[in-house]
Structures are given as C-alpha cells and as structure tokens.
C-alpha cells in the first residue's frame, strides 16, 4: 500500500501529474459501480477472489474480469499461489487521480466562498433590521 498524505493544490502547469493514459485507466475502472464496491471491500484488507466475489450477484468469472480491469489500472495487486489469487488495494493511483482532480478545486472553492459571503450578508441584514413581533400575535399592550 502507498503511504497516505494530505491532498495538495496542484498548479495547472505542474509537471508531476500522472500520465493521461494512467488516469484514463483509473477513471475507466472507477466508472463501474461494481468495481468501486470491490475497491471498498479491499479497503479493509486482502481477499481471495472467491471471498471478494461472494457478496456480488454475478459469476466468479464476471468478478474476475472486473478485477482484471482494476489490476490493469494499478488499483488492485494480485498475488498468486498456485490456483489461489489474493487481491489487495493499491491506493497510489487513487492518490494520483485525487491530485489531478484537486487542480479543479478552485472552481468549487469559489462557490463555497460566494455562499459564505452571501450568508454573512444575510446575517448582517437581519441584525440591522428592527425586531418586530411575529404577525398574528398580540403583544401585551395591544389588547
């Protein structure tokens, strides 16, 4: 497994981005919900293919095909011992994809900043308005 590190902002001209072909394979692998579920299962440890396939309602051969897509993308590592194949998560390509996606965080961060400014403006307006009793209720002096 790769060591975990905090995400970092990556400038658009960064030279240390993963190769486009590698990203294509990772995103292709992640595009399928069953493959994402396989990765989620592998997050808890290594599994023999039959154990990994058990909760899914498809054939062992079908799960094996999905595992091969994950292996080609570098997301799963397989160790074979005779006919037994044990799979484990390889998080490095996920980290590289996260770095690539983080380049675009400025777009949603701008939206969060705009929302925060709008909410602050609403709070300021409410604080500046005179407090009046809610409509339909009488104050003790209005009898």
N, C-alpha and C positions, 0 to 999 in steps of 0.2 A: 504494500500500500504506500501511497505517496504521503509525505508529511503535509499537514494542513497548515495553511497560512491565511491571514486575512486578505480579503479582496483589496485590490488597489486600483486606483484610477489609471487608465492607460491612455496616453495621448494617441490621436488618430494616426500619427506618423510613426508609432512605435515599431521598432524592428524586431522585437522579440515575440511577436504574435505567432500562434501556431499556423502551420501551412494550411492553405484553403482546402486541400484535399482531405486533410485530417479532420478539419472542422466539418466538412461535408459528411464524412462518415459518422462522426459523433452525432450530428443533428439528425441524420437519417436514422441512426439507431434509436435515438430518443423520440422519434416521431411516432413510434408504435407504443400504444398503452401497455401491451403485454411485456414488451422489453423493458419499459420503465418499471413495471411491477417486479420483474426479475431482478433488476438493479436494486430495488428497495429491499427485496429479500436478502440479497447478497450483502447489503449494508450491515447485517447482523452477523456475518461470518461466512465461511466457506461451506459449500454444499456439494454433494454428489448430484449428478444431473437428475437422477430419478427422484431424489429428495426435493430438488429445486422445482421439478415439474409437477409434483404431487398436487398442489392446490389449483392447478390450471386445468380447465376443461378442454384440453386438446391433447393430441397424442404425444408420446415421448419424442417421436421423430420431429413433430412440429416445434416443440420446445427446443430441441437440439438445433434446428435451423435458426431460431431466434437467437440462441446462444452464440452461434457462429457469426451472426451479424454483429453482436456485441464484442466478440473476440476480434473481428476484423477492424472494428472501431477503436480497439485498445481499451475498452471499458471492462472487459472480463478477461481474466487469465485462467487458462485451463492447465491442470496438471494431470497427466495420465499415468496410471499404474495398471498395466495390463488392459483389461476392458473397462476398468473403472476410471471415470473422469471427474475430477473435483474442480469446481469453479469458485473463483473469488473475485471480488470487486477490485478494479484498478481505477482509482479516483483521479489520477493525473489528467486524463483527457477531459474530465468534467471540470476540473480546475481551469484548464486552458480555455474551455468554452465559456466558463464564467468570466474569465478575464476579457475575452473578446466581447461578450455581451455587456460587461461593465463599461466599455467605451461609450455606450449609449445612455448611461445612467444620467447624463446631464439633461436629457430630454424629460425624463420623468421627475428629476430633482427640481427642474424649473416649475413643473406643475405643482409639486408639493410646496415650493416657496410661494407661488402665487396663491395657493389655497391658504397658507398660513397668514399671508398679508391680508387677504380678504376677511378671514375670521377675526383678525386683530382689529380691522376697520369696523366690523360689525359690533364687536365688543365695545370699542370706543364710542360709537354712536349710541349704543344702549346706555352706556354710563352717562352720556351727556344729556339724554332725554329726561324731562321731569317725570318723576314717578307718579302715576295716577292709579286709582283703584281700578280693578278689573270691571268691565262693563257688566251691568245687570246686578251688581251688588251695591247695597246701600251702606254708606258709612254711618256711624252712629249719629252724626249731625243731620243727615238727610231724612229724618222721619217725617 
